[in-house]
Structures are given as structure tokens and as C-alpha cells.
Amino acid sequence: MKIDSEHLEILAAIVEKGGLTEGADALGKSQPSVSRSMALLEERIGLPLFEPGRRPLRPTELGASLARLGARIRAANQEASLLVRRFRQGGAGRLRVGGSPIFMDGVVSTMIAEFQCRNADVQIDQSYGYLDALATGLRNGGLDLAILPLHPSQVPADMRFVPLLSGRNVIACRASHPLTRVKAITLSDIAPYAWIAPPADSPLFRDLQRALKSIGQEDFRVNFSGGSLASIQSVLTGSDALTVLPYSVVFLSRRTVPLEALPLRIEHPDRQLGLLTVTDRQGPPALRHFAGFLETECQRLQARMDHEQQVTRRRG
């Protein structure tokens, strides 16, 4: 026997509200149509749903049991409708996001946490990679979004790049490093210290080489290399080693890790951190919602960093 689930929902409303007219009003239906639905349901099951001659209406034992099922069906339908609406608005769904490791761990992860506090029904699957691997993932549908630093000339022809943060690298060290007490740092001041090198295949490793060359230190000693951001931070805070990191990473890390950016001008990469997507692919609704959130958060972060730079310059 197949029972129309809508009839069960109508039955639930009648029992809940205590009458045909009241149930019809709650459902936005006419009383005659509700009566017909109940007559059809009784005909279908071959048993009465309400005790005869009782006012207000009182359901039979079977009628009450079916009404409870109807209430569960109505709740499930309401939940399904809410889910569809949230999915369309970008508040639910699944996103596959890849990005360069240092930025993902040092900047984007905190923004993902904030986004999911507001959008708990969006599942984010994160992976790591650099341009070639990320572009491949976008093209073959394995990724919805890539987050990485790029120069405009590096953007693939079939993709769209939305800049988020300007590129600025700094020499980073632990907060109590001896160099933090030096007012005008010179090449001879930093020469005795070893360096932490990012992974050799990362753009940041080339930035390290370029930055040190720009201040005249081409021959430098590396005592730790290839680690994650967490391991780099641990080595930094536990030693006198130096490294080159994006200023945004150092700026956000200071809330939990005692790091400082040394006041030494180095060559900055001609790149910007941004969002890379395939031009002719729309992606899930959550992608637009998440991308818009990242743009807003990065604008706020950029404003905070610019403000700190202005304050530092005035103090200097």
C-alpha cells in the first residue's frame, strides 16, 4: 500500500490544530480540499482516522500514529527546503580548495575558520600545491579554487585571477632575537646568523635567494630547510635563525607565535596573493560566497597591515 505523504502532512496539521478548518488555515488550503484529502486517505487505508461524532475532532489510535509520521515528514520537508535555500545562497555544500602551503597555513586557515563559524554546513577540503599542480587540479575538476601568489604574467590564459593581498616579504626572527634591539641593521649585523629556507620548489625559496642578494648577502648558511610553516615557526622561536616570510604571515602569526619582522628593506616579489579559477566554469554556489568572504577579510587585513606600517614609520 502506497500512501501519499502530503495526505499525512495534512493529517498532522489537522490533529495539531484541532480541526479541519484550523488545519486548512495553517496549511493555506481550503477546508473542502482538506476534507477531500482525508476522505481519500481513509479510503486508501480502509479505516477511520477520527472518532465519529466527537467535537473537537479526536483522532483514532491509527490516526494519531499516522499524524506523528506526517509531522516528521513535514519537518523533513522543511529541513530539505532550508538546505536547498542555503545551498543556493552558498551557505551549504562542499568546496575543494588548494593553495600554496605557507599562505594557506599562515593566512587563509584563520579565514576558513571564521567562515565556517558562520557557515557550518560548508565542507572545505583543503590541499597544498604550487601553480602547475593547482592549475591541473582546476582544469580536471579536482579543485574548485586555488589560492596562491602570482604575477599577472603567470596567470594561465584559460583562468581568472582575483588579487587579494599585495606581495611584501620581510626578514623574520623570534621576538627576543638580538637583532630586534639593533636600531640600524647592517649586512655585518645579520652575517653571523644561519637561515631557515622554505621548500626548494616553492616561490618563497626563490624569494629568499633574491632578497638576500638584494642586500648583498649571496653567501648564506642554511641550517634548516623544507619544513612546514609550523616547523619553521618552531625553529625560529627556539633559535637565533632568520628567514624570509610574507609579512601577512608574520603579522597574523604574532597572535600565537612570538615573531618579529626586522626593519631591513629587502626586495619584494612582484606578485599578489589571490584567487585562481577556471574562466568558463561557474562552480558551486558556496564558491562565490567563500570567495567574497576572502576578499572582504583580505581587505581588512591589508588595512590593518598598512596602518601598522604607517605607525611604525611615524615612530621611526
N, C-alpha and C positions, 0 to 999 in steps of 0.2 A: 504494500500500500504506500503510495506516494502522497504526502501532504504538502500543500502549498505553504511555504514558510511565511509568506505575507499574511495568510489567514491566522497563523499562530501569533504573529506580532499584533494583529488586530485584537485577537482574543486577550492578549496580555494587557493591552491598553484598556479594554472594557472592564476587566477584572480589577485593574489598578484604580481606575477612576470610578468604578461602582455603577456603571450603567452604559447602555448603548449610546445615548446622546452624548454623555460626557466623554466616552471613549472616542466617538466620532470627532468631537470638537478637538480633542487632544491630537488626533491624527490629521486634522484638516480635511476630513472626509464628510460626506453627507450621512445622516442617520440611516436612510434606506439602503445605501450601498454597504454599510457596515452590517446591517441586518442580513442582507443577501449573502455576504461573505460567511457569516456564522451559519446560515442555513446550508450553504454549500459544504462547510466543514463538518457539520453534523451529519449531513447526507453521506459524506465521504467515509466517516468513521462508523456510522451506524449507531451512534449512542448520543444521548443528550449532553450538552455542555453546561447547561444551567438547570437548577432545580425548578420545576414548573410552579407557577403561581407565587413565587417569592419576590417581594419588593422591599428593598432594592435587590437587584439581581444577585443571586448567590451561585457560584459555580459548583458543579458536581465535583466529586473527587478527581475524576478524569479531567474535567475542565480546568481545575486548579493546577493539576500537574502539567497539562499542555500549556497553560498560561505561563508557568515558570519557564518552560522551554522557549516560549515566544519572547519572554523578556530577555533571555540570554541571546537569542537570535538578534533582537533589536539592538542590544548592547554591542554585539559583534559587528553588526552593520554600521553602527555609529563609529566604532573604532576603525573599521575599514575605510569609511568615508574620511575620517580625520587623517588617517595615514596617507590616503591619496592626496588630500589637500596639502599636507605637509611635504609630501614628495614633490608635488608640482611647485611649491614655494621654495624648494631647496632645503627644507628643514629635516629631510629624511633621505635615506639612500646610502649608496656606497661610492667612495671615491678612491681611486688608485693614484697616489701621488709619489713621484720620485724627485730626488734633488741631490745637490752636492752636499757631502757629509757635514762639513764644518758649519755651513749655513743652516742646514736642516736641524742640527742638534743645538746650535748656538742661538738661533734667531727664530726659526719657524716653529720649532716644537712648542715653545711657550705660547705662540699664537694659536696653534692647533688645540692646545689645552683649553684656552679661553673660548675658542669657537665651539668646542664640544661641551663646555659647561652650558652654553646657550642652545646647542643643537645636539642633544644626546642621541638622537636617532640617526645621525650621520656617522657611518662607519668609515674610517680613513685607514687604508692600507698603505703604509709608507715603505719606500725602498730607497736605496742610495745609488748614485751613479754620476758620471760626468757627461758632457754634451753628446758624444757619439752614442753611448748606451741609452741615454734618456730619449734622444730623437728616435732611435729604433723602437723603443717601447711605445712612444706616442704614435708612430706610424702603424705598428702592428696591433694597436688596440690594447696593449698591455698596461698602458698608463693613460689617465685622463688629463694629467697636468704634470709639468716639470717645473721645478723651482731652482734656478741656478744663475750665476753671474755671467753675463755675455756682453760683448761689444756688438754694436749694430751690424757690423760686417760678418759676424759669426751666425746670425740668425738664418736658419735654412729657408729656402725660397717658399716652401710649402707650409711654413709655420708663422705664427703670430707671437710677438714678444711684447709684454707689457712691463716696463721698468717699474721697480718698487723702491729701491734704495740706491743711492749713489755709491760708487766704489771708493772706499778710503781704508787703507791699511795703516797699521801702527805697529811699533815695536812694543811687545807686551812682556811684562815680568810680574813677579809676585809683589804684593803691595808694600812689603817691608824690604824690598831689594835695595842694596846700597846706592844704585843709580837714581832712585827716587829722591835722594837728598842732594843730588848734584843739580845746580841751577842751570848751567850752560853745558850740556853734554857734548863732548867731542869724540872723534873717532878713537882716540887713545883711551878714552874712558870705557868704551864698550869692547875694545880689543881683547881684554883678558877673559871674557865670558864665553862659554860654549852656547851653542844654538840648538833649538829643537826644530826639526824640519818636518813639515807636513808630508803626507804620502807623495812619493816621487812622481806619480802620474797625475797629480792634482794641479789645477791652475795656481793654487796658493803656493806650491813649491817653487814654481817659476817666479811668482811674485817675490818670494823670499830672496831668490838669487838676484832679481832685478833691483830690489830695494837696497840690498847691501852693496851692490855695485854702484848704485846712485850716490851712496855716501862714502864710497871709496874703500869698502871692505870686501874685496873679492875673494880673499883667502880667509875662510871662517871655519871654525871647528864645530862639527855636529856631534852631539853626544846622545841624542835620542831622535828617532825618525819613524814615520809611517804609522803613528798611533791615531786613535780616535780623538775627538775633541776632549772627552773626559780624561783620557790618559795624558794628553798634552797639558791640560789644566792641572792634573795631579803632579806632573813633573815640574811644571812652572812654580806651583805653590810650595813645593818641597825642595827647591834648589835655587841657585842663582842663575839658571839658564835663561836665555832670551828667546823670543820667537816673533814671527810676524803673523798677525791675525787681523781680520777685518775689524774695524773699530766698532761696528754694530755688535759683534760677538763679545768683545771685551766689555762694552757698555752694559749689555744685558747680563753678562756673567757675574758682574760685580755684586749683584744682589745675593749671590750664594757662594761665589768664589772670590777670594781677595786678590784681584788682579789690578794692574795699573798700566796705562799707556804712557810710554816715555815721551817727553816733549822734544822729539827729534824728527825733523822733517825727512820723509823718505818718499820715493816715487810711488804714486798711487796707480793702480791698474785702471786702464781706460775701459772699465766695464761697469755694468749696473746689475744688481740682483733683481730678477724679475720672473714673470710667469710665461712659460712657453707652452703653446697649444697648437694642435693641427688646425689650419685655417678652415678647411671645409668640413670639420666635424663639430657638431654642437655640444656633445657631451651631456651628461645627466644634469637635471636642474640644480642639484646640490653644487655642481662645479661653479656655476655663476654666483651662487650665494657665498661659497667659500672664497672665490677669487675676489669678490667685492669686499669681503671681510678683511682679507690680507692687505688689499690696497689701503683701506682705511687705517689699519693698525700700523702699517709701514709709514704712512704719512705722519701719524702721531709719533712714532719712534724717530723719524727724521727730524721732526720739530724739536723733540727733546734733546737729540744729539747736537743740533745746530745751536740751541740755547746754551748748552754746556760749553761748547766751543767759544761762544761769544763771552760768556762769563770768565772763562779761563784766559782769554785774550785781554780782557779788561784788568784782571788781576795781575797779568804779566806786565 
